Amino acid sequence: MLALFLSAFVTFFVVIDPPGCAPIFASLTGGSPKSHRRAMALRSTFVAAIILFSFAIFGEAFLGALGISLDAFRVAGGVMLFLIALEMVFEKRTERRTHRAEDVKADPEHEDISIFPMAIPMIAGPGSIASVMLLTARSQGVTQSLIVLSALASVLLVNLGALLAAAPMMKLLGYRVEAMITRVLGVVLAALAAQFVIDGIKASFF
């Protein structure tokens, strides 16, 4: 059970990427009052949690309604996560997130950044949605599903803490350390994505 929790925790941590969300959040809320930053962090985490838990609970039924097998979704999700991992290793994901944040910050109409871009797609993006559906689909029984959901809740709490401490954390870590962490996590995610693909192919043909 502990191995399942750690595996799910690492997967969610790598995909949601709290160390990568923190600097984006800090740049979007720069100059804002502390109460406003706290409200944005809480709201973005709450909205992302609703989205991710909804896909965790109803995702398998949604796939069934579309006629998509879980094995096919494992392969497709693994490929997508692998592409995200490549972007993390070569810092393409960070660049895209930074450009999106600059576009939002340049638009004066976007004062509330909790829904877009923080909740969607930075926290509850395609990668995290695919991950939560893959892990819950692979779980056997209610107990394992609850373990996966508890790992997701733990990572969301970690991410909330990262958002609340974004400004001082960025002063402490700096760009180079954050880039190093992102690349290491990208390598881990690539291995996890490959395992998803292998599991999907094995279940389909063997």
Order of alpha helices (4+ residues) and beta strands (2+ residues): alpha-alpha-alpha-alpha-alpha-alpha-alpha-alpha
